[in-house]
């Protein structure tokens, strides 16, 4: 097999692995996002008065060797307005924002 063909194949394999790793990472973050939203719905945190504390807002330092996506995902949900935060760092689901994003 020619040397250039080997280099091209290795290059294509590296690109394929990077794409696969990215897809796995995104699917993990989607699972975390869904878990956060389901927690808020199941606990009835749908307005400021019923806001709750989420364990996802804190990092777990004893999970050595694993990536903790929960705080980052929660921060993104707050930035997009899907989850809102009270002054006391309690969280609730902003269903009006979810409905407006579904329509778009």
C-alpha positions as CSV (number, residue, x, y, z in Angstrom):
1,X,0.0,0.0,0.0
2,X,1.4,3.4,-0.9
3,X,2.6,5.6,1.9
4,X,0.3,8.5,0.9
5,X,-2.7,6.2,1.0
6,X,-1.8,5.1,4.5
7,X,-1.5,8.7,5.7
8,X,-4.9,9.6,4.2
9,X,-6.5,6.6,5.8
10,X,-5.0,7.4,9.2
11,X,-6.2,11.0,8.8
12,X,-9.7,9.9,7.9
13,X,-9.8,7.6,11.0
14,X,-8.7,10.4,13.3
15,X,-11.4,12.7,11.9
16,X,-14.0,9.9,12.3
17,X,-13.0,9.3,15.9
18,X,-13.2,13.0,16.7
19,X,-16.7,13.2,15.2
20,X,-17.8,10.1,17.1
21,X,-16.4,11.5,20.4
22,X,-18.2,14.8,19.8
23,X,-21.5,13.0,19.2
24,X,-21.1,10.9,22.4
25,X,-20.4,14.1,24.4
26,X,-23.4,15.8,23.0
27,X,-25.7,12.8,23.8
28,X,-24.4,12.8,27.4
29,X,-25.2,16.5,27.8
30,X,-28.7,15.9,26.4
31,X,-29.3,13.2,28.9
32,X,-28.2,15.5,31.7
33,X,-30.4,18.3,30.4
34,X,-33.4,16.0,30.3
35,X,-32.7,14.8,33.8
36,X,-32.6,18.3,35.1
37,X,-35.8,19.3,33.4
38,X,-37.6,16.1,34.6
39,X,-36.4,16.7,38.2
40,X,-37.9,20.2,38.1
41,X,-41.1,19.0,36.6
42,X,-41.5,16.1,39.0
43,X,-40.9,18.2,42.0
44,X,-43.3,20.9,40.8
45,X,-40.8,23.7,40.5
46,X,-42.7,25.6,37.9
47,X,-42.6,29.1,39.4
48,X,-40.6,31.3,41.8
49,X,-42.7,30.3,44.8
50,X,-42.1,26.6,44.2
51,X,-38.4,26.8,43.3
52,X,-36.2,24.1,44.7
53,X,-32.5,23.5,45.3
54,X,-30.8,21.3,42.7
55,X,-28.0,19.0,43.5
56,X,-26.9,19.5,39.9
57,X,-25.7,23.0,40.7
58,X,-22.8,21.7,42.8
59,X,-19.8,19.9,41.6
60,X,-19.1,16.5,43.0
61,X,-15.4,16.3,43.7
62,X,-15.4,12.7,44.8
63,X,-16.2,11.6,41.2
64,X,-12.6,11.2,40.3
65,X,-11.9,10.3,36.7
66,X,-15.4,11.1,35.4
67,X,-16.6,14.3,33.8
68,X,-19.3,16.2,35.7
69,X,-21.5,17.9,33.1
70,X,-24.4,18.8,35.5
71,X,-23.2,22.3,36.6
72,X,-22.2,23.3,33.1
73,X,-25.5,22.0,31.6
74,X,-27.5,23.8,34.3
75,X,-25.6,27.0,33.7
76,X,-26.5,26.7,30.0
77,X,-30.2,26.1,30.8
78,X,-30.2,29.3,32.9
79,X,-28.5,31.2,30.1
80,X,-31.1,30.1,27.6
81,X,-33.9,31.0,30.0
82,X,-35.3,27.5,30.3
83,X,-34.4,27.4,34.0
84,X,-34.6,30.4,36.2
85,X,-32.8,31.1,39.5
86,X,-34.1,33.0,42.5
87,X,-32.0,35.2,44.8
88,X,-31.5,32.3,47.2
89,X,-30.0,30.1,44.4
90,X,-33.2,28.0,44.1
91,X,-34.2,26.8,40.6
92,X,-37.5,26.5,38.7
93,X,-38.6,25.7,35.2
94,X,-39.6,28.5,33.0
95,X,-42.3,26.7,30.9
96,X,-43.2,29.8,28.9
97,X,-39.6,29.9,27.5
98,X,-39.8,26.2,26.6
99,X,-43.1,26.7,24.8
100,X,-41.7,29.7,22.8
101,X,-38.6,27.6,21.8
102,X,-40.8,24.7,20.7
103,X,-42.8,27.0,18.4
104,X,-39.6,28.3,16.6
